[in-house]
């Protein structure tokens, strides 16, 4: 049986800016979503994110990512039930690490930790992959942009309660 040639020849296109140097020392805002938007990391109660053990693990993985990349600074972030927002701060970087490598490492480390928790019967299993294949990114363009992003991250749990987040695309 021949598989549909259209599917076989399909090449995925990157959503990154073509020709942009993502190792440039600067700030990036990223949103990483759980595959199928499963709420695996906790709940929002009264406008505050309450992390479960899996959410605490994701938080810990992010807070420890600078051990792998010492020039990376931990900045504002929030773990939500089914996604993660963070500002990736490469402003102190010498250009030897890139934003995609940081996100790839974070996704890999947190996925391996999550799989370990699933095997021990601690956390809900997931289908195929923990995180969606790609992620959203926004290059921070100045102080006003940075302040808007900080506010967006801080207000994400409140907006979750208002159910406004479902109608929006992550910060653009």
ZADO-1210 file (C-alpha; in nm, 4 decimals, padded with zeros to 6 digits):
<atoms>
<atom x="00.0000" y="00.0000" z="00.0000" code="UNK" pos="1"/>
<atom x="00.1344" y="00.3438" z="-00.0902" code="UNK" pos="2"/>
<atom x="00.1131" y="00.6125" z="00.1744" code="UNK" pos="3"/>
<atom x="-00.0173" y="00.9467" z="00.0573" code="UNK" pos="4"/>
<atom x="00.2768" y="01.1112" z="-00.1242" code="UNK" pos="5"/>
<atom x="00.1592" y="01.4531" z="-00.0128" code="UNK" pos="6"/>
<atom x="00.2162" y="01.3543" z="00.3493" code="UNK" pos="7"/>
<atom x="00.5466" y="01.1841" z="00.2785" code="UNK" pos="8"/>
<atom x="00.6859" y="01.4906" z="00.0990" code="UNK" pos="9"/>
<atom x="00.5572" y="01.7408" z="00.3522" code="UNK" pos="10"/>
<atom x="00.8310" y="01.9499" z="00.5120" code="UNK" pos="11"/>
<atom x="00.7573" y="02.1314" z="00.8336" code="UNK" pos="12"/>
<atom x="00.8346" y="02.4984" z="00.8190" code="UNK" pos="13"/>
<atom x="00.9978" y="02.6797" z="01.1060" code="UNK" pos="14"/>
<atom x="00.8074" y="02.9627" z="01.2690" code="UNK" pos="15"/>
<atom x="01.1376" y="03.1293" z="01.3664" code="UNK" pos="16"/>
<atom x="01.2398" y="03.4464" z="01.1822" code="UNK" pos="17"/>
<atom x="01.4359" y="03.3444" z="00.8760" code="UNK" pos="18"/>
<atom x="01.7949" y="03.4646" z="00.8967" code="UNK" pos="19"/>
<atom x="01.7627" y="03.5950" z="01.2541" code="UNK" pos="20"/>
<atom x="02.0481" y="03.5101" z="01.4913" code="UNK" pos="21"/>
<atom x="01.8800" y="03.3590" z="01.7994" code="UNK" pos="22"/>
<atom x="02.2150" y="03.3494" z="01.9776" code="UNK" pos="23"/>
<atom x="02.2166" y="03.7306" z="01.9899" code="UNK" pos="24"/>
<atom x="02.2457" y="03.8613" z="02.3454" code="UNK" pos="25"/>
<atom x="01.8946" y="03.9889" z="02.4114" code="UNK" pos="26"/>
<atom x="01.5607" y="03.9026" z="02.5746" code="UNK" pos="27"/>
<atom x="01.3055" y="03.6632" z="02.4252" code="UNK" pos="28"/>
<atom x="00.9537" y="03.5903" z="02.5459" code="UNK" pos="29"/>
<atom x="00.8508" y="03.2276" z="02.4956" code="UNK" pos="30"/>
<atom x="00.5346" y="03.0244" z="02.5414" code="UNK" pos="31"/>
<atom x="00.5571" y="02.6455" z="02.5471" code="UNK" pos="32"/>
<atom x="00.2337" y="02.4450" z="02.5441" code="UNK" pos="33"/>
<atom x="00.1615" y="02.0964" z="02.6706" code="UNK" pos="34"/>
<atom x="00.0690" y="01.8552" z="02.3926" code="UNK" pos="35"/>
<atom x="-00.3107" y="01.8522" z="02.3466" code="UNK" pos="36"/>
<atom x="-00.3265" y="02.1277" z="02.6105" code="UNK" pos="37"/>
<atom x="-00.3640" y="01.8730" z="02.8909" code="UNK" pos="38"/>
<atom x="-00.3709" y="02.0461" z="03.2333" code="UNK" pos="39"/>
<atom x="-00.0859" y="01.8459" z="03.3882" code="UNK" pos="40"/>
<atom x="00.0858" y="02.1019" z="03.6119" code="UNK" pos="41"/>
<atom x="-00.1783" y="02.2128" z="03.8614" code="UNK" pos="42"/>
<atom x="-00.4821" y="02.4383" z="03.8844" code="UNK" pos="43"/>
<atom x="-00.5646" y="02.8052" z="03.9054" code="UNK" pos="44"/>
<atom x="-00.7597" y="02.8925" z="04.2211" code="UNK" pos="45"/>
<atom x="-00.8784" y="03.2461" z="04.2958" code="UNK" pos="46"/>
<atom x="-00.6491" y="03.3900" z="04.0293" code="UNK" pos="47"/>
<atom x="-00.3379" y="03.2176" z="04.1621" code="UNK" pos="48"/>
<atom x="-00.1527" y="02.9255" z="04.0103" code="UNK" pos="49"/>
<atom x="-00.1353" y="02.6275" z="04.2464" code="UNK" pos="50"/>
<atom x="00.1313" y="02.3910" z="04.1183" code="UNK" pos="51"/>
<atom x="00.1024" y="02.0185" z="04.1715" code="UNK" pos="52"/>
<atom x="00.4184" y="01.8066" z="04.2029" code="UNK" pos="53"/>
<atom x="00.4587" y="01.7916" z="03.8247" code="UNK" pos="54"/>
<atom x="00.4266" y="02.1710" z="03.8058" code="UNK" pos="55"/>
<atom x="00.6865" y="02.2061" z="04.0812" code="UNK" pos="56"/>
<atom x="00.9162" y="01.9818" z="03.8779" code="UNK" pos="57"/>
<atom x="00.8722" y="02.2047" z="03.5688" code="UNK" pos="58"/>
<atom x="00.9436" y="02.5102" z="03.7824" code="UNK" pos="59"/>
<atom x="01.2549" y="02.3458" z="03.9240" code="UNK" pos="60"/>
<atom x="01.3775" y="02.2453" z="03.5762" code="UNK" pos="61"/>
<atom x="01.3465" y="02.6063" z="03.4609" code="UNK" pos="62"/>
<atom x="01.5159" y="02.7458" z="03.7707" code="UNK" pos="63"/>
<atom x="01.8072" y="02.5045" z="03.7231" code="UNK" pos="64"/>
<atom x="01.8542" y="02.5606" z="03.3486" code="UNK" pos="65"/>
<atom x="02.1198" y="02.8251" z="03.4193" code="UNK" pos="66"/>
<atom x="02.3421" y="02.5463" z="03.5577" code="UNK" pos="67"/>
<atom x="02.3608" y="02.4131" z="03.2028" code="UNK" pos="68"/>
<atom x="02.3867" y="02.7642" z="03.0552" code="UNK" pos="69"/>
<atom x="02.5683" y="02.9851" z="03.3104" code="UNK" pos="70"/>
<atom x="02.5286" y="03.3022" z="03.1011" code="UNK" pos="71"/>
<atom x="02.1485" y="03.2597" z="03.1038" code="UNK" pos="72"/>
<atom x="01.9655" y="03.4701" z="03.3614" code="UNK" pos="73"/>
<atom x="01.6418" y="03.3509" z="03.5171" code="UNK" pos="74"/>
<atom x="01.3815" y="03.6181" z="03.4588" code="UNK" pos="75"/>
<atom x="01.0041" y="03.6400" z="03.4928" code="UNK" pos="76"/>
<atom x="00.8149" y="03.3141" z="03.4236" code="UNK" pos="77"/>
<atom x="00.4973" y="03.1293" z="03.5126" code="UNK" pos="78"/>
<atom x="00.4020" y="02.7627" z="03.4996" code="UNK" pos="79"/>
<atom x="00.0345" y="02.7299" z="03.4097" code="UNK" pos="80"/>
<atom x="-00.1811" y="02.4133" z="03.4079" code="UNK" pos="81"/>
<atom x="-00.1121" y="02.3449" z="03.0395" code="UNK" pos="82"/>
<atom x="00.1576" y="02.5878" z="02.9300" code="UNK" pos="83"/>
<atom x="00.4643" y="02.7798" z="03.0377" code="UNK" pos="84"/>
<atom x="00.5645" y="03.1437" z="02.9804" code="UNK" pos="85"/>
<atom x="00.9162" y="03.2757" z="03.0368" code="UNK" pos="86"/>
<atom x="01.1514" y="03.5500" z="02.9411" code="UNK" pos="87"/>
<atom x="01.4724" y="03.3905" z="02.8164" code="UNK" pos="88"/>
<atom x="01.7476" y="03.6354" z="02.9055" code="UNK" pos="89"/>
<atom x="02.0547" y="03.5915" z="02.6885" code="UNK" pos="90"/>
<atom x="02.1662" y="03.9524" z="02.7399" code="UNK" pos="91"/>
<atom x="02.4794" y="03.8352" z="02.9268" code="UNK" pos="92"/>
<atom x="02.5562" y="03.5662" z="02.6720" code="UNK" pos="93"/>
<atom x="02.8682" y="03.5699" z="02.4587" code="UNK" pos="94"/>
<atom x="02.6735" y="03.4285" z="02.1649" code="UNK" pos="95"/>
<atom x="02.7724" y="03.0664" z="02.2287" code="UNK" pos="96"/>
<atom x="02.4205" y="02.9580" z="02.3287" code="UNK" pos="97"/>
<atom x="02.0975" y="03.0172" z="02.1443" code="UNK" pos="98"/>
<atom x="01.7399" y="03.0602" z="02.2544" code="UNK" pos="99"/>
<atom x="01.6288" y="02.7432" z="02.0662" code="UNK" pos="100"/>
<atom x="01.9001" y="02.5376" z="02.2410" code="UNK" pos="101"/>
<atom x="01.7850" y="02.6638" z="02.5828" code="UNK" pos="102"/>
<atom x="01.4219" y="02.5774" z="02.5072" code="UNK" pos="103"/>
<atom x="01.5207" y="02.2395" z="02.3615" code="UNK" pos="104"/>
<atom x="01.7209" y="02.1529" z="02.6725" code="UNK" pos="105"/>
<atom x="01.4398" y="02.2654" z="02.9035" code="UNK" pos="106"/>
<atom x="01.1811" y="02.0602" z="02.7146" code="UNK" pos="107"/>
<atom x="01.4077" y="01.7552" z="02.7115" code="UNK" pos="108"/>
<atom x="01.5017" y="01.7733" z="03.0803" code="UNK" pos="109"/>
<atom x="01.1448" y="01.8372" z="03.1970" code="UNK" pos="110"/>
<atom x="01.0073" y="01.5615" z="02.9708" code="UNK" pos="111"/>
<atom x="01.2559" y="01.3072" z="03.1096" code="UNK" pos="112"/>
<atom x="01.1686" y="01.4081" z="03.4652" code="UNK" pos="113"/>
<atom x="00.7982" y="01.3844" z="03.3881" code="UNK" pos="114"/>
<atom x="00.8395" y="01.0379" z="03.2333" code="UNK" pos="115"/>
<atom x="01.0179" y="00.9288" z="03.5495" code="UNK" pos="116"/>
<atom x="00.7215" y="01.0508" z="03.7572" code="UNK" pos="117"/>
<atom x="00.4751" y="00.8699" z="03.5299" code="UNK" pos="118"/>
<atom x="00.6720" y="00.5446" z="03.5651" code="UNK" pos="119"/>
<atom x="00.6581" y="00.5777" z="03.9434" code="UNK" pos="120"/>
<atom x="00.2814" y="00.6281" z="03.9217" code="UNK" pos="121"/>
<atom x="00.2964" y="00.9870" z="04.0459" code="UNK" pos="122"/>
<atom x="00.1677" y="01.1773" z="03.7436" code="UNK" pos="123"/>
<atom x="-00.0827" y="01.1417" z="03.4614" code="UNK" pos="124"/>
<atom x="00.0602" y="00.9867" z="03.1453" code="UNK" pos="125"/>
<atom x="00.0707" y="01.1913" z="02.8297" code="UNK" pos="126"/>
<atom x="00.0230" y="01.0967" z="02.4643" code="UNK" pos="127"/>
<atom x="00.3354" y="01.0798" z="02.2435" code="UNK" pos="128"/>
<atom x="00.5089" y="01.3885" z="02.3840" code="UNK" pos="129"/>
<atom x="00.4819" y="01.6138" z="02.6864" code="UNK" pos="130"/>
<atom x="00.5322" y="01.9450" z="02.5050" code="UNK" pos="131"/>
<atom x="00.4077" y="02.0539" z="02.1654" code="UNK" pos="132"/>
<atom x="00.6725" y="02.0284" z="01.8967" code="UNK" pos="133"/>
<atom x="00.7203" y="02.4003" z="01.8586" code="UNK" pos="134"/>
<atom x="00.6895" y="02.7054" z="02.0819" code="UNK" pos="135"/>
<atom x="00.5917" y="03.0667" z="02.0412" code="UNK" pos="136"/>
<atom x="00.8592" y="03.3315" z="02.0713" code="UNK" pos="137"/>
<atom x="00.8661" y="03.7082" z="02.0674" code="UNK" pos="138"/>
<atom x="01.1817" y="03.9152" z="02.0526" code="UNK" pos="139"/>
<atom x="01.1598" y="04.1754" z="02.3290" code="UNK" pos="140"/>
<atom x="01.1896" y="04.5184" z="02.1705" code="UNK" pos="141"/>
<atom x="01.2635" y="04.7741" z="02.4388" code="UNK" pos="142"/>
<atom x="01.1554" y="04.8644" z="02.7881" code="UNK" pos="143"/>
<atom x="00.7858" y="04.9240" z="02.7149" code="UNK" pos="144"/>
<atom x="00.7601" y="04.5868" z="02.5416" code="UNK" pos="145"/>
<atom x="00.9400" y="04.4228" z="02.8351" code="UNK" pos="146"/>
<atom x="00.7001" y="04.5836" z="03.0861" code="UNK" pos="147"/>
<atom x="00.3960" y="04.4653" z="02.8862" code="UNK" pos="148"/>
<atom x="00.5339" y="04.1108" z="02.8814" code="UNK" pos="149"/>
<atom x="00.6030" y="04.1125" z="03.2569" code="UNK" pos="150"/>
<atom x="00.2440" y="04.2254" z="03.3177" code="UNK" pos="151"/>
<atom x="00.1151" y="03.9574" z="03.0786" code="UNK" pos="152"/>
<atom x="00.3082" y="03.6835" z="03.2633" code="UNK" pos="153"/>
<atom x="00.2042" y="03.8061" z="03.6080" code="UNK" pos="154"/>
<atom x="-00.1632" y="03.8346" z="03.5094" code="UNK" pos="155"/>
<atom x="-00.1826" y="03.5002" z="03.3311" code="UNK" pos="156"/>
<atom x="-00.3421" y="03.3140" z="03.6264" code="UNK" pos="157"/>
<atom x="-00.6025" y="03.5885" z="03.6712" code="UNK" pos="158"/>
<atom x="-00.6849" y="03.5787" z="03.3002" code="UNK" pos="159"/>
<atom x="-00.7101" y="03.1989" z="03.3222" code="UNK" pos="160"/>
<atom x="-00.9937" y="03.2418" z="03.5696" code="UNK" pos="161"/>
<atom x="-01.1650" y="03.4872" z="03.3381" code="UNK" pos="162"/>
<atom x="-01.1297" y="03.2309" z="03.0564" code="UNK" pos="163"/>
<atom x="-00.9978" y="03.5085" z="02.8312" code="UNK" pos="164"/>
<atom x="-00.6799" y="03.3128" z="02.7626" code="UNK" pos="165"/>
<atom x="-00.8683" y="03.0561" z="02.5551" code="UNK" pos="166"/>
<atom x="-00.9680" y="03.3202" z="02.3025" code="UNK" pos="167"/>
<atom x="-00.6174" y="03.4635" z="02.2642" code="UNK" pos="168"/>
<atom x="-00.3025" y="03.3671" z="02.0884" code="UNK" pos="169"/>
<atom x="-00.0065" y="03.3994" z="02.3268" code="UNK" pos="170"/>
<atom x="00.1392" y="03.7471" z="02.3546" code="UNK" pos="171"/>
<atom x="00.2212" y="03.9044" z="02.0199" code="UNK" pos="172"/>
</atoms>
